[in-house]
């Protein structure tokens, strides 16, 4: 008898993914299919492929569900009756698919400008922000972790850089 060997070491282990997260996203996808077009349950993908959806539209939706609602203590979305986390998971799955396959428009460039504006606002009192003081570690996506104010010691800016 020949022994069969399966090299599973490099295969994805779906058994490690919590099934409740998959069910949560599926509920949100099901709701969206009914809300937007019952006959085309993956209409989001067609819209993304046709360039009718941008990456930041999904990012913004994730933020609304997580920051504006869930983080403020609201668990259930009033319109759908689903948990806000369900919607955030579905939006993140759509965004990941769009990024992976190059669907939609990568419109993140405006985020960098918004972050620099936030930095200027939070550094009032330090004088005008000289662009030479700003060093960008990762220009693809800017947040507080990717911006460094050169020439300042830790503690010099206090709460000003906490944005």
Order of alpha helices (4+ residues) and beta strands (2+ residues): alpha-alpha-alpha-alpha-alpha-beta-beta
